[in-house]
Amino acid sequence: MNLRGSPLTKNDLAKLAERWIDPDTASRSLFRHVTSEEGATSVGRNGSGDYEGILIHFTWPGEDQVRGYRLRRSRPPVDSESGRDKEKYLTAPGDANKLFIPYGIQPEDLSSRTLSILIVEGEFKATALYRLAQYGLGEAAEQPRFLPIGL
């Protein structure tokens, strides 16, 4: 699989830990650190700005082909009126919204009649829930407790 970026930094891992995503889960989830230039290229930006951050790779269960990217910027610009971050998450212009199915979910899991599906907002929430779905099951488990899918 052709992953963009490099391993996550200590700062990236600390931010993910606040969301109950440990280093092993982050690595298995294909989260990678990108420089500003790599981030801009990944989400189709060619203007000025800071695009350093965590790059989220979208894949489909059972496939190793990356089908898209989403960037969580480390230092998004701040709205001068509200003081809030803006454009914290970016995708390529014109790129359609995609379901985020955590890497590691198997194609047969999607057609299981026994697994509940939890739909949540965002890739990081889906990833933390996927960790929970597998928590304490051990290596012999054939499937997670439930399937989280991010919108």
C-alpha positions as CSV (number, residue, x, y, z in Angstrom):
1,M,0.0,0.0,0.0
2,N,1.3,3.4,-0.9
3,L,0.9,5.5,2.2
4,R,1.7,9.2,2.2
5,G,3.5,11.0,5.0
6,S,5.6,9.6,7.8
7,P,5.0,8.1,11.2
8,L,3.1,10.2,13.6
9,T,4.9,12.6,15.8
10,K,4.8,12.6,19.7
11,N,2.5,15.6,19.5
12,D,0.2,13.8,17.0
13,L,0.1,10.8,19.3
14,A,-0.7,13.0,22.3
15,K,-3.6,14.6,20.5
16,L,-5.0,11.2,19.4
17,A,-4.6,9.9,23.0
18,E,-7.0,12.6,24.1
19,R,-9.5,10.8,21.8
20,W,-8.8,7.3,23.2
21,I,-6.7,6.4,20.2
22,D,-3.5,4.7,21.3
23,P,-0.3,4.5,19.1
24,D,-1.0,1.0,18.0
25,T,-4.5,1.8,16.9
26,A,-3.3,5.0,15.2
27,S,-0.7,3.0,13.2
28,R,-3.1,0.3,12.2
29,S,-5.6,2.9,11.2
30,L,-3.1,4.3,8.6
31,F,-2.9,7.7,10.2
32,R,0.3,9.5,9.1
33,H,2.0,12.8,9.8
34,V,2.4,15.1,6.8
35,T,4.4,18.2,6.3
36,S,2.7,21.3,5.0
37,E,3.7,20.5,1.5
38,E,2.6,16.9,1.7
39,G,-0.7,17.9,3.3
40,A,-1.4,20.5,0.6
41,T,-0.7,18.0,-2.2
42,S,-2.8,15.3,-0.6
43,V,-5.9,17.5,-0.4
44,G,-5.4,19.4,-3.7
45,R,-4.3,22.8,-2.3
46,N,-1.7,24.9,-4.0
47,G,-2.0,28.2,-2.2
48,S,-0.4,29.5,0.8
49,G,-1.2,28.2,4.2
50,D,-0.1,25.7,6.8
51,Y,-1.2,22.2,5.9
52,E,0.9,20.2,8.3
53,G,-1.1,17.6,10.3
54,I,-2.5,14.1,10.4
55,L,-3.4,12.5,7.1
56,I,-6.3,10.1,7.2
57,H,-6.2,7.4,4.4
58,F,-9.6,6.1,3.2
59,T,-9.7,2.5,2.1
60,W,-12.4,0.0,1.5
61,P,-12.6,-3.2,3.6
62,G,-10.5,-6.0,2.0
63,E,-8.7,-3.6,-0.4
64,D,-5.3,-2.0,0.0
65,Q,-6.0,0.8,-2.5
66,V,-6.2,4.3,-1.0
67,R,-9.4,5.9,-2.3
68,G,-9.0,9.3,-0.7
69,Y,-7.6,11.5,2.0
70,R,-8.7,13.8,4.7
71,L,-6.3,16.2,6.5
72,R,-6.6,17.2,10.1
73,R,-4.5,20.3,10.3
74,S,-2.2,20.8,13.3
75,R,-2.5,24.6,13.1
76,P,-5.7,25.6,11.3
77,P,-6.4,29.3,10.7
78,V,-8.5,31.1,13.4
79,D,-11.6,33.1,12.6
80,S,-10.9,36.6,13.7
81,E,-14.4,37.3,14.8
82,S,-15.2,34.1,16.8
83,G,-11.7,33.1,17.7
84,R,-12.5,29.5,16.6
85,D,-10.5,27.3,14.3
86,K,-11.7,27.2,10.7
87,E,-11.0,24.7,8.0
88,K,-9.6,22.3,10.6
89,Y,-10.4,19.3,8.3
90,L,-9.8,19.4,4.6
91,T,-10.5,17.1,1.6
92,A,-9.7,17.7,-2.0
93,P,-12.0,20.2,-3.7
94,G,-14.8,18.4,-5.6
95,D,-14.0,15.1,-3.8
96,A,-17.3,13.4,-2.7
97,N,-17.9,12.6,0.9
98,K,-16.9,9.1,1.8
99,L,-17.9,6.7,4.5
100,F,-15.0,6.1,6.9
101,I,-14.7,2.4,7.6
102,P,-11.8,1.8,10.0
103,Y,-8.9,-0.1,8.4
104,G,-9.1,-3.7,9.6
105,I,-12.8,-4.2,9.2
106,Q,-13.3,-7.2,6.9
107,P,-15.7,-7.3,4.0
108,E,-17.7,-10.2,5.6
109,D,-18.2,-8.0,8.7
110,L,-20.2,-5.6,6.5
111,S,-22.7,-8.3,5.6
112,S,-22.9,-9.9,9.0
113,R,-26.5,-10.1,10.4
114,T,-25.2,-10.3,14.0
115,L,-23.0,-7.2,14.1
116,S,-24.6,-3.9,15.0
117,I,-23.5,-0.8,13.1
118,L,-22.8,2.4,15.0
119,I,-22.7,5.5,12.8
120,V,-20.8,8.5,14.2
121,E,-19.6,11.8,13.0
122,G,-15.9,11.7,12.1
123,E,-13.0,9.5,11.5
124,F,-11.4,9.8,14.9
125,K,-14.6,8.8,16.7
126,A,-15.0,5.8,14.5
127,T,-11.4,4.8,15.1
128,A,-11.8,5.1,18.9
129,L,-15.0,3.0,18.8
130,Y,-13.3,0.4,16.6
131,R,-10.6,0.1,19.4
132,L,-13.5,-0.3,21.9
133,A,-15.2,-2.9,19.7
134,Q,-12.1,-5.1,19.9
135,Y,-11.0,-4.2,23.4
136,G,-10.2,-7.3,25.5
137,L,-11.3,-9.8,22.8
138,G,-7.8,-11.2,22.2
139,E,-6.2,-12.5,19.0
140,A,-8.6,-15.4,18.6
141,A,-11.7,-13.2,18.1
142,E,-13.2,-13.6,14.7
143,Q,-15.0,-10.3,14.6
144,P,-15.4,-7.1,16.7
145,R,-18.4,-6.5,19.0
146,F,-19.9,-3.9,16.6
147,L,-19.0,-1.9,13.5
148,P,-18.4,1.8,13.7
149,I,-18.7,3.8,10.6
150,G,-17.8,7.5,10.4
151,L,-19.5,10.2,8.3
